[in-house]
């Protein structure tokens, strides 16, 4: 896989489908396994940032809804209600391993503002100094409704890539319910071939992307390829891997072949 074996600063993105059951309720057993490994990586000396989807998914279960509403105002309520539940869950699980966590809600415009970005950068560094695990999500409640707005990331795959670039991460890991990139959608093509390494995200690679994500999450392979392009062009390696076996995170950090590696096109 040819990843540097001394990765220290790692951004991990967890998708909604990795946190919840099909019903939208939290999958506590899986969450505990994931938090255990993340805490262990921190204890090994790695600096970890967690970008977590799941607020709207948790909100569905919390508000007793079967599907996401169409109205923007109702989506905001869903995200707000779910975000508090999501952080309460993380406080509980990470607290079992004496791991301190902090919530950060971002919008794109904040990172694009030089003065605010500098303040956030200093905050990140102090969190690392204190051994705090930053848990990041987009601030959906105040983000613009317009999908082409300069204020929104649009999906947490893109958010995680922007965060990885912002904190000068060594590695971005997008943890999802898929094994990585295939040359065609493996859910509908039995002959789909797995691709372990991508040297560059080209038009041909984009043509391999399938459709949208699950009913609980909005990120599909296309958003992950966009994230890979953002990360790679700024010198950050990225891996897409299946979260079903959290212990494989150790192998990813050690540079072993897990999932699909998207290699940085430039060095930081």
C-alpha positions in Angstrom: 0.0 0.0 0.0 3.1 2.2 0.5 1.8 4.5 3.2 4.3 6.0 5.5 4.4 3.8 8.6 4.8 6.8 10.9 1.4 8.4 10.5 0.7 10.7 13.4 -2.2 13.0 12.5 -5.2 11.0 11.2 -8.7 12.2 10.2 -11.4 9.5 10.4 -14.8 10.0 8.8 -17.6 7.8 10.0 -20.8 7.6 7.9 -24.3 7.3 9.2 -24.6 3.7 8.0 -21.7 2.8 10.2 -23.4 4.2 13.3 -27.0 3.1 12.9 -29.2 0.2 12.0 -31.6 0.4 9.1 -34.2 1.6 11.5 -32.1 4.7 12.2 -31.5 3.6 15.8 -27.9 3.6 17.1 -25.9 0.5 16.7 -24.3 0.6 20.1 -22.2 -2.6 19.8 -20.5 -1.4 16.6 -20.0 2.1 18.1 -18.3 0.7 21.1 -15.9 -1.4 18.9 -15.0 1.7 16.9 -14.5 4.0 19.9 -12.3 1.3 21.5 -9.9 1.2 18.5 -9.9 5.0 18.1 -8.9 5.5 21.8 -6.2 2.9 21.4 -4.8 4.7 18.4 -4.6 7.9 20.5 -2.9 6.0 23.3 -0.3 4.9 20.8 0.6 8.5 20.2 -1.5 9.3 17.1 -3.4 12.6 16.9 -6.9 11.8 15.8 -9.8 13.9 14.4 -13.2 12.4 14.0 -15.6 13.7 11.4 -18.9 12.1 12.2 -22.1 11.9 10.2 -25.2 10.6 11.9 -26.9 13.6 13.4 -29.9 13.4 11.0 -29.9 9.6 11.2 -30.0 9.8 15.0 -32.6 12.6 14.7 -34.9 10.2 12.7 -34.9 7.7 15.5 -35.2 10.4 18.2 -38.2 12.1 16.6 -39.8 8.8 15.6 -39.7 9.6 11.8 -39.4 6.9 9.1 -37.7 9.1 6.5 -36.0 12.5 6.2 -38.4 15.4 5.6 -38.1 17.5 2.4 -38.5 21.0 4.0 -35.2 22.7 5.0 -36.6 24.0 8.3 -37.6 20.4 9.3 -34.2 19.1 8.2 -32.6 21.6 10.5 -34.7 20.4 13.5 -33.7 16.8 12.6 -30.0 17.7 12.6 -30.1 19.8 15.8 -32.0 17.1 17.7 -29.8 14.4 16.4 -26.5 16.3 17.0 -27.2 16.6 20.7 -27.9 12.9 20.9 -24.9 12.0 18.8 -22.5 14.0 21.1 -24.1 12.5 24.2 -23.5 9.1 22.8 -19.8 9.9 22.0 -19.3 11.4 25.5 -20.6 8.2 27.0 -18.6 5.8 24.9 -15.3 7.6 24.7 -15.6 8.5 28.4 -15.4 4.7 29.2 -11.8 4.9 27.9 -11.0 8.2 29.6 -10.9 9.9 26.2 -11.8 13.6 26.3 -13.9 14.8 23.4 -14.9 18.2 22.0 -17.6 19.2 19.5 -16.8 21.4 16.5 -19.5 22.5 14.1 -18.2 24.0 10.9 -19.4 25.8 7.8 -17.4 26.3 4.7 -17.4 30.1 5.0 -15.7 29.9 8.4 -12.7 28.0 7.0 -12.6 30.5 4.1 -12.3 33.4 6.4 -8.6 34.0 7.2 -9.1 35.4 10.7 -11.6 32.8 11.8 -9.6 30.0 10.2 -6.5 31.1 12.1 -8.5 31.0 15.4 -9.8 27.5 14.6 -6.3 26.3 13.7 -5.0 27.4 17.0 -7.9 25.7 18.8 -7.2 22.4 17.0 -3.5 22.6 18.1 -4.5 23.2 21.7 -6.9 20.2 21.6 -4.1 18.0 20.4 -1.9 19.4 23.2 -4.6 18.5 25.8 -5.2 15.1 24.3 -8.7 16.0 23.3 -10.4 14.2 20.4 -12.2 16.8 18.1 -15.5 15.5 16.8 -16.6 17.5 13.8 -19.8 17.9 11.8 -21.2 20.5 9.5 -23.3 23.2 11.2 -26.5 22.3 9.3 -28.7 24.6 11.4 -27.1 27.8 10.1 -25.8 26.6 6.7 -27.4 28.0 3.6 -30.2 26.1 1.8 -28.6 26.6 -1.5 -26.6 23.6 -2.6 -24.2 25.7 -4.6 -23.6 28.1 -1.7 -20.0 28.9 -0.7 -21.2 28.3 2.9 -21.9 24.5 2.7 -19.8 21.5 2.3 -22.8 19.5 1.1 -21.7 16.2 2.5 -19.3 14.9 5.2 -17.0 13.2 2.8 -16.1 16.6 1.4 -16.0 18.1 4.9 -13.6 15.4 6.1 -11.3 16.1 3.1 -11.3 19.8 3.8 -10.6 19.2 7.5 -7.8 16.8 6.6 -6.2 19.5 4.5 -6.9 22.2 7.1 -5.2 20.4 9.9 -2.4 19.1 7.7 -3.3 15.5 8.3 -1.0 12.6 7.3 -3.9 10.3 6.4 -7.7 10.6 5.8 -9.7 7.5 6.4 -13.3 7.4 5.1 -15.0 4.6 7.1 -18.2 3.4 5.5 -20.3 0.4 4.7 -18.4 -0.4 1.5 -15.0 -2.1 1.0 -13.6 0.5 -1.3 -13.7 1.4 -5.0 -14.8 -1.1 -7.6 -14.8 -0.7 -11.4 -18.6 -0.9 -11.3 -21.3 -1.1 -8.6 -20.8 -4.5 -6.9 -24.4 -4.4 -5.6 -25.7 -4.9 -9.1 -22.7 -6.4 -10.9 -21.3 -9.8 -9.8 -18.2 -9.3 -12.0 -17.2 -6.0 -10.3 -13.5 -5.8 -9.7 -12.0 -4.3 -6.6 -9.4 -1.5 -7.0 -6.8 -1.5 -4.2 -4.8 1.6 -5.2 -5.7 4.7 -7.2 -2.7 6.9 -8.3 -4.9 9.8 -9.5 -8.6 10.5 -9.6 -9.2 10.8 -13.3 -12.4 11.0 -15.4 -12.1 7.2 -15.9 -12.2 6.8 -12.1 -15.2 9.0 -11.8 -17.0 6.9 -14.3 -16.7 4.0 -11.9 -18.7 5.8 -9.2 -22.1 4.4 -8.4 -25.2 6.3 -7.2 -26.2 8.0 -4.0 -25.8 6.6 -0.5 -28.2 4.8 1.7 -31.6 6.1 3.0 -29.8 7.1 6.2 -26.7 8.8 4.6 -26.4 11.0 1.6 -22.8 10.2 0.6 -22.2 7.8 -2.3 -19.0 6.9 -4.1 -19.0 10.1 -6.1 -18.6 12.3 -2.9 -15.8 10.0 -1.8 -14.0 10.5 -5.0 -14.4 14.2 -4.7 -12.9 13.9 -1.2 -10.0 11.9 -2.5 -9.3 14.6 -5.1 -9.3 17.4 -2.6 -7.1 15.5 -0.1 -4.6 14.1 -2.7 -4.1 17.5 -4.4 -3.0 18.9 -1.0 -0.7 16.0 -0.2 -2.9 13.9 2.0 -3.3 10.1 1.4 -6.9 8.8 1.7 -8.3 5.3 2.3 -11.9 4.2 1.8 -12.6 1.1 3.9 -15.4 -0.9 5.4 -16.1 -0.1 9.1 -17.5 -3.6 9.8 -14.2 -4.7 11.3 -12.9 -1.7 13.3 -9.7 -3.5 14.2 -8.5 -3.1 10.6 -7.9 0.5 11.4 -4.6 -0.6 12.9 -3.6 -2.1 9.6 -4.6 1.1 7.7 -2.5 3.3 9.9 0.5 0.8 9.6 0.2 1.0 5.8 -1.1 -2.5 5.2 -3.5 -3.1 2.3 -7.0 -2.5 3.5 -9.7 -0.8 1.4 -8.7 1.4 -1.5 -5.8 3.8 -1.1 -5.9 7.1 -3.0 -2.3 8.3 -3.2 -1.4 12.0 -2.7 -0.2 13.6 -5.9 2.0 16.0 -4.1 4.0 15.9 -0.8 3.2 18.2 2.1 
